[in-house]
């Protein structure tokens, strides 16, 4: 059973997500992934005539590396990894972890230093290679989702190997609307936020960058965000869990931020000047993902959700904001989570998690499964 699921997922990553071709090179960046799947992925890369380069990491070792990092070490890592990345056409990262909070005791200033110095490698990978990133299912993730290990594994493979081609077709009208939109208004309990996405563009995410997938994102004009937003899902950043995050904006900048750990929240937002501005706005609609599990690659795709992201903007939908931080925070707007509305230029696009315009209804859960 596992072998067939492993082979199906490996084939999707190689032939659909990264579209590897004969003669190309792919970096397989694997953290705490079973050897059996690593072997299937290597074989899938070779089957299409491409060359795999393997990096195997372990979260406990990475924690120790980060605890003692310094400027010279981080710069050395950056230079070595950039040298390698520039020789790749594709990048597949699979990240597992027995403990989602493994980095909780890494000093914040060391984490910020390492992230800032190594940001050029991530920027190159995002903008210059065909890439896909996903988590590996672990008991820790199952616990976060309040599910048994077996039930979570079944959900994981259902989500990760769903019909992304069907979803891709259904996304196109939303991508088109977001490209044309100017004013966006978000309403939910504790949320009344306005901003512009005029001229920024939009990108449909259909399984070719993240697995699982199911979002269309844009980015606010940098100084256009005003109002406040309250996120009703927990969020994990650098091993620290945050709940009840509330952000207040004036002319694009976060002027007040509170949560269950307000001190640490503001330390992260003070990493650099760009961390207090927004680098992404996105609507999520994966029908198989209903509830948060404190894993952002899943949570940002929750059906009826949106996420709003302090920090770095993607070059493909760019407002010019630059930061070592890119922190997706999720708000679910389905009725059982308090409901909410998304407006584009005075038109109600989504209410209580359900798309209303005829051209967007194919994105509602019953139509995607």
N, C-alpha and C positions, 0 to 999 in steps of 0.2 A: 504493500500500500504506500509506504513512505517513498520507495524508489520511484514509483510512477508519479507521485506528487512532486518530488524533487525534480524529476526530469521535465515535467510540464512547466514548472516555474523557471528552471534554467533556460529552457527553450524560449519562453516569453521574454526574459531579460535580454537574451542575445539577439533573437531574430525580430522582436517587435520593439522593445524599449530602446535599445541602442543601435539596432539595424546594422550589426557588424557585417563587414564585407571581407572577401578574401584579401589577404595581404595586410590588413589593418592590425593594430596593436591595442589591446585592452588591459587596463590595470584592474585586477580583481582585489579589492581592499576588504578583507574579511576579518571581523572581530567576533570572537567566541561563536563561530559557526561550526556545526558538525563537519567532520572530515568527509562524510558521505555526500553532503551537498556540495562541498568545495570540489570534489571529484566530478560530480555531475556538471557543474558549471564550467570547469576546465574542458571537459569533453564537448560541451555544447559550443564553446568558443572555437575549439579546434575543428569541429564538424563543419563550420561555415568557412574554414580556411583562414581564420584569424589566429593571432599569436597571443596567448595569455601571459601576463606577468602577475605574479602572486605576492601579496603582502598579507601576512597573518599577524593579527594583533590580539591582545588580551586585556580586558578592562582593568584588572588589578595591576598589571604591569604599567599600563598607561597612567593610572593614578599615581604610581610612584614616580614616574618620569615627570609628571606635572608638578608634584609636590616640591621637587628640587630644581625646577627649571629656572633659567635666568636669561638675560638678554642674549648672551653669546650662544647659549645652547639653542634657544628658540630660533635664532637666525641661521644656525647651522642646519637645523631640521628643515627650515624653509628652503634653503638653498639646495639641499639634497632632494627634497620632494619636488621642487620646481623643475630641477634638471630632469627628473623622471617623468613628471606630468607633461612636459613639453614634447615628449616622444610618444605620447599616447593619442589615439583618435577617440577612444572611448574609456569610460570609467564606470565600474559597477561596485558599489559599496554595500555590504551587508553587515549590519551591526547588531550583535546579540549582547546580552549582559544578564548575568544571574542576579545582579543588584543594580536597579536603576539609580540608586543614590550613591554609587561607588565613589563619585568625585565630590561628595558633600563636604569633606574635610580638606579639600584642596584650597589653600588660601586664595581669596578672591583676587588679590592683586597679581598673583602668579598666573591664574587662569586668564585674566584680562590681558596681561603682557603677552602670553603665548598666543592667544587668539588674535591680538592686534598684529603681531609680527608675522604670523602665518596666514593672514587674510589674503595676501596676493596669490597664494597657491589655490585657495578656494575660488577666488575670482577667476583665475585662469581656467580652472576645471569647469566652472559654471558656464563661462562664456566661450570657451574655445574647444571643448570636447562634447561628445554625445554621452550623457551621463544618466545614471539612474541610481537611486539610493533607497534602501528598504531596511526594516528591522528583521531580526530573526526571532521567531516565537519562543518565549522562555516561560518557566513557571512564574518569574517575577512579573512579566507582562500579563499573564493570566490572572494573577492576584490583583494587579492594578485594574483589570477589567471585571473583577468579582466573578470569575469563571473558573471552572476546573481546567486543569492543564489540557486534557483531551478535547474538551469542548472549545477551548480557545484555539488550539491547533487547527481544528476543523474550520472554525470561523476564519482564521488567518489564511488558509489556502483557498477558501471560497472567495474571500475578498481579493487576494493577490492574483488569482487566475481568472477573474470574472471577464465578461465580454467587453473589453476596453474599446474595441472597434465600434460597437454599438453606442457606447457612452460618448466616444469622440464625435460621432455624427450629431448626437443630441446637444452637445455643447456649443456648436457653431453659432446658433442664434444669440446665445448669451454673450459669447465673445464679441460678436458684431455689435450688440447693444452697448457693451461696456466701452468699446472703442469710440462710439459716437457720443457717449454720455458726458455731461458736464457736472451738474450738481448731484451729489449723493446725500441722502438723509437716512440715518439709522435711528430707529426707535425701539426701545425695550425697557423693562423695569431697570431703573438706574442708568439709562442710556438715552441721550439726546445729542446726536453728533452730526455735524455737517462738514462737507469738504468737496473739493472739485477733483475730477480725474480727467479734465479736458486736455486732450493732446498727449496723454501719457501712453495710451495703447492698452491692450489686454492680451492675455495669454491663456489658452485652454490647456489644462494639464490632464492628459489622457492616458497615463501609464507609460509615458516616454521619459519621465524625469523621476517621479516617485512611484513606488509600489507600496501600499495601495495608493490609488489616485482618485481624482474626482473633484476638481475645483477649477474656477476661472479667476485669475487674479489681475489686478491692475495696481495702481499706486496713487496716493493723493498728491496733488500739487503741494510742494513742500510746506508752504506757509498758509495753506487754505483750511487746515483742520481747526474747528472750534466746537466747544461743548465738552461733553463728558461721556465716558463709556465704562460700564461695569461688566467684567467677564465672569460668567457663571460656571466655568469649568476650572479645575486646578491646572496649573502649568508648572513644568519642571525645567529649570535652567541651571546648568552646571552642577547638577546633583542636588539642588535645593528646590523643594516643593513650595509653590505659592498658591494661595487661595484668596478669593474675593478681591482680586486686583481691580482697583478703580483709578482711572487716569483722567485728568482734567487738562484741556488744551486751550491755548490762546495763540492764534496766528501760527499754527503748526507745531508749536513746542509744548511738550508735557511740562506744565507748571506745577502740578501736584500729583503725587503717586502714593497710594496707600494699599496695604494688603495685610495678611496675617503676619508678614515679616517686612514691614515697611522700611526698616533700616537697610536690609540686604537688597530689597527692590531698588532703592535709590542708589545704592552703591553700583549696581549694574547699569542703571540709567545714566550714571556719571562716568562710565568708562571712557567716553569721549563725547565731543559736541554733538555728533550725529545720533547718538543713542536716545536722545530725547525728541527726535523727529521720526516720522513714520516712513517705512520703506516698502510697505505692501498692504493692500486691501484685497480680500478674496472671499468668494462665496463657495461653500463646500456642499456636496450633494451625493456622496457615495451611499447607495441604498443599504449596504450591508453593515455600515458603521453607524450605530445609533447612540452610543453612550461613550463618555470619555474614559480613557484608560491611562492618562498621564503619559502618553507617548505621542509626540506631536505629529509624526508621520501618519498616524491614524486619526488623532483628534481633529486636525485641521481639515479633514475630509468628511466629518460627521454630517449626516443628512440634516438639512435645515440649519446649518451653522454658517458663521462668517468668522474670519480672523483678521486682526489688525496688528501690525508688526512694527514695534519700535526698532529702529536701526537701519541697516544696509538695504538699499534698493537694488533690485536686479537691473542689469543694463538693458534687458529686453523691454522693461516697463520702468523707465528711469525718471526719477524726479531730482536726481543729482545728489541725494543724500548718501554719505559714506560713513561707515562705522564698523568697528570690530564686532558689534552686536547685530544679530538678526533674530528677534524673539517673537515668534508667532503666538498670539494670545487669542483664545477661542471663546466666542459667544454663541450659544445654541438658542435658536428662536422658535423651536417647536413649542406647542401649548404646554406640555408637561414641564417645560423649562422656563415658563413665564411668557412665552410668545414674543412677538416683535414684528417689525416691518422694515423693509428695504425699499427706498424710493429712488428712482432715477429721473431727474428733471421733472419732478411733480407727478410721475406715474408710479403707482404702487406695483412693484415688481414681484415682491415675495411677502406673504403674510403668514405668520405662524409656521414658517419653514416650508411653505408650499408656494411654488411659482404660479402666478395667476395669468399672465399673457399666454395666448394660445401657442405661440411659437416656442415658449419655454416649458410648457407642461410636460413634454417628453423627459425632462430632467427630474420630475417628481418620482419618488421611490418605486411605486408600483409599475412605472413604465420603464425603469432601468433594469429591473431584475429579470 
